[in-house]
Amino acid sequence: MKFVKYSFVLVAFIIGAQIVQPVNGFAQKNSSTIKELLEKRNTQVKKLVGPKGTEYTQKQRDELKDIINGIIDYHAMARYALQDTYNDLSKEEKDEFVDLFSTVIRDHSLKNLDIYRADVKYEQIEVEGDSAVVETLAQLKRVRTPVTYKMAYDKTSKEWVVTDIIIDDVSTAGSYRRQFQNIIKKKGYAHLLKTLRKKVSA
């Protein structure tokens, strides 16, 4: 199975996935807070990534994975990608799928660290209730890539989470949904699960 544009997905996560961290126990619901925390996190990521050619210890690689993927709402992405199939799964089956799904993304998040050195411009941040949309422009050398983040405010954890990333008008969550639904339709959910297991164990 081919997984669509992992590098694009991970560019988006490294640039802004850690969009909001709790402030004094909760994440404030305003655009200025989101931008401030985005910029702070982006600076932290750039410092850890370092210049081109930087060598990383296993600890640093694990830390990068955590930063890149820290607040992705994998359960929300799984529900969207699997559609009705997700509702038919038991809790244990859902947990296994989400675990495999997240592991695949984490394992691929260090494939192209050079792209994470892109300069980022925050063009617009819209917050409406428990939802937010952040529009950015990532530029690496002469290549400009528009990246839009869709977020939701998790009332349980009181943090913002990423539910989708749209790169050049291509939805990450939508891409996974198309891939997974195509496999489920042709070969069934069991085959999709087998493919993910194989991907993780490779």
Protein Blocks (a to p, Z undefined) as FASTA:
>chain_A
ZZehkllmmmmmmmmmmmpaceehiacdbfklmmmmmmmmmmmmmmmnopghiacdfklm
mmmmmmmmmmacfklmmmmmnmmmmmmpcfklmmmmmmmmmmmmmmmmmmmmmlmmpccd
dfbdcdehjaccddddddehjbccdddddddddfklopacdfbdceehiafklmmmmmmm
mmmmmnojklmmmmmmmmmmZZ
